[in-house]
Amino acid sequence: MKRGGGLNLANACLLFLCASMYLGTGWSLILFSFPIAPRLTVDNYYLQFVPQVQAATRFFTWMTAVMLLSAGVLAWRERKTGLLWYPLGVLVAVVVATLLTRIYIFPYNDEMAAGITSPERLTDVLGAWMRMNRIRVGLWTVQWLLTLGYFVHRMLRAEHPAGEHWRFGLSVPPRREAHA
């Protein structure tokens, strides 16, 4: 293992943990929370929605900062390798998801936290909030896939040392001469 390799691996594992937390949170939101949206009313949406979103916002704000730092460090450490593109991709996806959240999702969060009294407005806000969150979950999925790709790529490199021929991600055995 190269110098600092253990720390580099620990950092990559931290990034994968964070990406996994986003992935799980996002997909559980889509699979388990979104289906009940039609049953939410101005009388019951607040307890089903606002405290959970506020707690998640506090937690994920810190985790996003950790991810940005972790992906940046990993990109720096891999800057001279073919693995550079994985953490750079994660970094871009985290930035885009963060901008989407701050620009589009937070205003809906704030409106719901302030209290919506019109059923029509609640339907509009929840619909828009869910659409934006589907996009964000797509970005979180990309983050997770890129982080997984980093580990798969590292594993394949370890299993197949330099000098072997690679095509489309698969190792190709060296050609053997046919003997008659």
Secondary structure, 3 states (H helix, E strand, C coil): CCCCHHHHHHHHHHHHHHHHHHHHHHHHHHHHHHHHHHHCCCCCHHHHHHHHHHHHHHHHHHHHHHHHHHHHHHHHHCCCCHHHHHHHHHHHHHHHHHHHHHHHHHHHHHHHHHCCCCHHHHHHHHHHHHHHHHHHHHHHHHHHHHHHHHHHHHHHHHHCCCCCEEECCEEECCCCCCCC
